[in-house]
């Protein structure tokens, strides 16, 4: 997600959405760190989403 920080600089914040098999949103999240490039934000969002999906799967199996 492209935003502007307090100094007016353009930053990218990682964000993710986890959808079920019919496309309904199960979970969503947004990172608090702004990155100067979109690739770093994408990589962070992917890692955050993967970790959250792992947590949701663990909770569902217990």
N, C-alpha and C positions, 0 to 999 in steps of 0.2 A: 504494500500500500504506500503510495507516494504521499509524503507530507512535508511540511516545513518545520524545522526546529525553532527554538527560541531566538536564535541568531538570524533567522530568515534563510538558512541554508536548506537546500532540498535533501531530504533523507528518505530512505525506504525502510518501513517497519515490516517485520515478518508477520504474516497472519495465515491461518489455516482454517479449513472447514472439513469436517468428517461427515460423510453422507452414508446413509444406509443403501440397501440394494435397490430401492425405488427412487432414490435421489432426495430423500428427506434429510434435513440436517440433524445430526446427532449431537455434535459438539463443535465449538469454534473457539479460537483463541487468537490473541494478538500479543506480539512481543513488545517489550518496553525499550529495547535498544534500537536506535536508528542507525542504519548503515548507509555509507556513501554510495554504494553500488547495488544494483538490483540483484546481482548474482549472490552476494553474501546474504542479503535478506531472504532470497529464495532458499538457499541452503539451510539457513536457520529455521525458516518456516517448515521445511520438510522434516528437519530433526525434531522440532516441537510436535508436529502432527504425528510422527511415527511414535514418539514416546507416549503421547496421550492415547493413541490407539492401543498401544501395548497395555497401558493402565486400564483402559476400558475392557479389553479382552480378559485381563487377569481378574477384574471384578466380576465379569459375567460368568467365568468358569468356577468361581468359588461358591 
